[in-house]
Amino acid sequence: MRQQLTKLKPTGGFAQIFHVGLMIVLPLAVFVLVRLNNNFIQVALAIILLSKWRMFAVNVRYWPTNIRANGIDLVVGISTLIFMVHTNSVFWQLLWVVLYGTWLVGIKPMANSLGVAAQAAMGQLYGLMAVFIEWPAAPSYGLVLAAGLICYVSARHFFNSFDEPYSRLLSYVWGYFGAALTWLLSHWLLFYGIVAQPTLLLSVVGYGFATLYYLDHANKPSRALQRQILFVMIATVTVILALSDWRDRVV
């Protein structure tokens, strides 16, 4: 039987007021701290981590389950901070504030299968982009570990909304695939703007397979649609690989 993972939400009193207020103020607080000085970046990170304090307001044996259930939220929050730090443009920083606020208020509370799939997709994209933006010259093993962990957490979050008996195994497989692809491509780390090639390839392949899985679970598959999705996925990967310059390592 699939283990039920529930998000911790305060139901009343001061905890509820604090929770709602934090969701509203958190993106703006991160923006202000980033704009003030680089010395306040650690404070912004601490605020993001403290926003998940309820994960640890339970018995210790529930901590791993709560961390896994809230992993995508942490990935999106920390990634947003990294995006804001790596630009001096007020416009782009405010855009990240709006997107983070949209995540906290609109996307994160969604509990249906499609909403959870969107959360997993956004978490993987944000997390992989942030890893390669923050540590493009990191040792291969660091990139491999980070990419594998993000892919695993995203897959586990995705499968949590389905009655999938092999959710853990499939999550490990996707995490291993993400780590292996990152190890291979880290020898020729190419960027398309701010998006690294491993991020683009893992997003295309991951979203393609996730769409096929969702359609199959929703009993809406058709051979024509499946072939179209597979064709688009294979064609996109082929174009990315064919047009890449493999002569140099670009960071």
C-alpha positions as CSV (number, residue, x, y, z in Angstrom):
1,M,0.0,0.0,0.0
2,R,1.3,3.4,-0.9
3,Q,2.5,5.4,2.0
4,Q,0.4,8.5,2.5
5,L,2.5,11.7,2.7
6,T,0.7,14.8,3.9
7,K,1.9,18.3,3.9
8,L,2.1,19.9,7.3
9,K,-0.4,22.8,7.4
10,P,-1.3,24.6,10.6
11,T,-5.1,24.6,11.3
12,G,-5.5,27.5,13.6
13,G,-4.1,30.0,16.1
14,F,-0.8,31.7,16.0
15,A,0.7,28.9,13.8
16,Q,-1.7,29.5,11.0
17,I,-1.2,33.3,11.1
18,F,2.5,32.8,11.1
19,H,2.3,30.3,8.2
20,V,0.2,32.5,6.0
21,G,2.2,35.7,6.8
22,L,5.4,33.9,6.0
23,M,4.1,32.8,2.6
24,I,3.3,36.4,1.8
25,V,6.4,38.0,3.2
26,L,9.0,35.4,2.3
27,P,9.6,36.2,-1.4
28,L,9.8,40.0,-0.6
29,A,12.1,39.4,2.4
30,V,14.5,37.3,0.2
31,F,14.5,40.1,-2.4
32,V,15.3,42.8,0.1
33,L,18.1,40.8,1.7
34,V,19.7,40.0,-1.7
35,R,19.5,43.7,-2.7
36,L,21.0,44.9,0.6
37,N,24.4,43.2,0.5
38,N,26.0,39.9,-0.2
39,N,26.5,39.4,3.5
40,F,22.8,39.0,3.9
41,I,22.5,36.1,1.5
42,Q,23.1,33.6,4.4
43,V,20.2,35.3,6.2
44,A,18.0,34.9,3.2
45,L,18.9,31.2,3.1
46,A,18.2,30.8,6.8
47,I,14.7,32.4,6.3
48,I,13.9,29.9,3.6
49,L,15.0,27.0,5.7
50,L,13.1,28.4,8.8
51,S,9.9,28.5,6.7
52,K,9.9,24.7,6.9
53,W,10.3,24.6,10.6
54,R,7.1,22.5,11.0
55,M,8.9,19.5,9.4
56,F,10.7,19.1,12.7
57,A,7.8,19.9,15.0
58,V,7.0,16.2,15.2
59,N,8.6,13.0,16.5
60,V,12.1,12.4,15.2
61,R,11.2,9.2,13.4
62,Y,8.9,11.3,11.1
63,W,11.7,13.7,10.0
64,P,12.9,11.7,7.0
65,T,9.3,11.4,5.7
66,N,8.6,15.1,6.2
67,I,11.9,16.1,4.6
68,R,11.1,14.0,1.5
69,A,7.6,15.3,1.3
70,N,8.8,19.0,1.5
71,G,12.0,18.5,-0.6
72,I,10.6,20.1,-3.7
73,D,9.5,23.2,-1.8
74,L,13.0,23.6,-0.4
75,V,14.6,23.0,-3.9
76,V,12.4,25.7,-5.4
77,G,13.1,28.2,-2.6
78,I,16.8,27.7,-2.5
79,S,17.0,27.7,-6.3
80,T,15.1,31.0,-6.4
81,L,17.6,32.5,-4.1
82,I,20.5,31.4,-6.3
83,F,18.7,32.9,-9.4
84,M,18.3,36.2,-7.6
85,V,21.9,36.3,-6.4
86,H,23.3,35.6,-10.0
87,T,21.6,38.7,-11.5
88,N,22.0,42.4,-10.8
89,S,18.9,43.3,-12.7
90,V,16.1,44.5,-10.4
91,F,13.6,43.4,-13.1
92,W,14.7,39.8,-13.2
93,Q,14.9,39.7,-9.4
94,L,11.4,41.0,-9.1
95,L,10.3,38.4,-11.7
96,W,11.8,35.7,-9.5
97,V,9.9,37.1,-6.6
98,V,6.6,36.9,-8.5
99,L,7.3,33.3,-9.6
100,Y,8.3,32.3,-6.1
101,G,5.1,33.9,-4.7
102,T,3.1,32.1,-7.4
103,W,4.7,28.9,-6.3
104,L,3.9,29.4,-2.6
105,V,0.3,30.6,-3.1
106,G,-0.9,28.9,-6.2
107,I,1.2,25.8,-7.2
108,K,2.5,24.4,-3.9
109,P,-1.0,23.9,-2.3
110,M,-2.2,21.9,-5.3
111,A,-3.0,18.3,-4.3
112,N,-4.4,16.6,-7.4
113,S,-2.2,14.4,-9.7
114,L,-1.8,17.1,-12.3
115,G,-0.8,19.7,-9.7
116,V,1.7,17.4,-8.1
117,A,3.2,16.6,-11.5
118,A,3.6,20.3,-12.1
119,Q,5.3,20.7,-8.8
120,A,7.8,17.9,-9.6
121,A,8.5,19.3,-13.0
122,M,9.1,22.8,-11.7
123,G,11.3,21.5,-8.8
124,Q,13.5,19.5,-11.2
125,L,13.9,22.3,-13.6
126,Y,14.7,24.9,-10.9
127,G,17.0,22.6,-9.1
128,L,19.1,21.5,-12.1
129,M,19.3,25.1,-13.4
130,A,20.5,26.3,-10.0
131,V,23.1,23.6,-9.6
132,F,24.8,24.4,-12.9
133,I,24.5,28.2,-12.5
134,E,26.0,28.1,-9.0
135,W,28.7,25.4,-9.5
136,P,29.5,25.2,-13.2
137,A,33.2,24.5,-12.5
138,A,32.5,22.1,-9.6
139,P,34.1,18.6,-9.7
140,S,32.2,16.0,-11.6
141,Y,31.3,14.0,-8.5
142,G,29.7,17.1,-7.0
143,L,27.5,17.8,-10.0
144,V,26.6,14.1,-10.3
145,L,25.5,13.9,-6.6
146,A,23.5,17.1,-6.8
147,A,21.8,16.2,-10.1
148,G,21.0,12.6,-9.0
149,L,19.5,13.8,-5.7
150,I,17.3,16.5,-7.4
151,C,16.1,13.9,-10.0
152,Y,15.3,11.4,-7.3
153,V,13.4,13.9,-5.1
154,S,11.5,15.2,-8.1
155,A,10.5,11.6,-9.2
156,R,9.5,10.6,-5.7
157,H,7.3,13.7,-5.4
158,F,5.7,12.9,-8.8
159,F,5.0,9.2,-8.0
160,N,3.5,10.1,-4.6
161,S,0.3,11.2,-6.2
162,F,-0.2,7.8,-7.9
163,D,-0.8,4.3,-6.6
164,E,2.5,3.2,-8.0
165,P,3.8,0.1,-6.2
166,Y,7.3,0.7,-7.6
167,S,7.6,4.4,-6.8
168,R,10.8,4.1,-4.8
169,L,12.5,1.9,-7.4
170,L,11.4,4.1,-10.3
171,S,12.7,7.2,-8.4
172,Y,16.0,5.5,-7.8
173,V,16.3,4.7,-11.5
174,W,15.5,8.2,-12.6
175,G,18.0,9.6,-10.0
176,Y,20.6,7.2,-11.3
177,F,19.9,8.2,-14.9
178,G,20.2,11.9,-14.1
179,A,23.5,11.3,-12.3
180,A,24.9,9.2,-15.1
181,L,23.9,11.7,-17.8
182,T,25.4,14.5,-15.7
183,W,28.6,12.6,-15.3
184,L,28.9,12.0,-19.0
185,L,28.0,15.6,-20.1
186,S,30.1,17.2,-17.3
187,H,33.1,16.5,-19.5
188,W,31.7,18.9,-22.1
189,L,29.5,21.2,-20.0
190,L,27.7,23.3,-22.6
191,F,25.3,26.1,-21.9
192,Y,22.4,27.5,-23.9
193,G,22.1,30.9,-22.3
194,I,21.6,30.1,-18.6
195,V,20.4,26.6,-19.2
196,A,23.1,23.8,-19.1
197,Q,22.8,20.9,-21.5
198,P,22.2,18.3,-18.8
199,T,19.3,20.4,-17.5
200,L,17.7,20.7,-21.0
201,L,18.1,17.0,-21.8
202,L,16.8,15.7,-18.5
203,S,13.9,18.1,-18.7
204,V,12.9,16.9,-22.2
205,V,13.3,13.2,-21.4
206,G,11.7,13.5,-17.9
207,Y,8.7,15.5,-19.0
208,G,8.1,13.2,-21.9
209,F,8.1,10.1,-19.8
210,A,6.1,11.8,-17.1
211,T,3.4,12.8,-19.6
212,L,3.2,9.3,-21.0
213,Y,2.9,7.9,-17.5
214,Y,0.2,10.4,-16.5
215,L,-1.8,9.7,-19.6
216,D,-1.6,6.0,-19.0
217,H,-2.6,6.4,-15.4
218,A,-5.5,8.7,-16.4
219,N,-6.7,6.0,-18.9
220,K,-6.3,8.5,-21.7
221,P,-3.6,7.0,-23.9
222,S,-3.9,6.7,-27.6
223,R,-1.2,5.2,-29.8
224,A,-1.2,8.2,-32.0
225,L,-0.6,10.6,-29.1
226,Q,2.0,8.3,-27.6
227,R,3.9,8.2,-30.9
228,Q,3.7,12.0,-31.1
229,I,5.1,12.5,-27.7
230,L,7.9,10.0,-28.3
231,F,8.7,11.6,-31.7
232,V,8.9,15.1,-30.2
233,M,11.1,13.9,-27.3
234,I,13.5,11.9,-29.6
235,A,13.6,14.7,-32.2
236,T,14.3,17.4,-29.6
237,V,17.1,15.3,-28.0
238,T,18.6,14.6,-31.5
239,V,18.6,18.2,-32.4
240,I,20.2,19.2,-29.1
241,L,23.0,16.7,-29.5
242,A,23.5,17.3,-33.3
243,L,23.9,21.0,-32.9
244,S,26.1,21.0,-29.9
245,D,29.8,22.0,-30.2
246,W,31.6,19.1,-28.6
247,R,35.1,20.5,-29.1
248,D,35.4,22.6,-26.0
249,R,34.2,22.7,-22.4
250,V,32.0,25.8,-22.0
251,V,31.3,27.2,-18.6
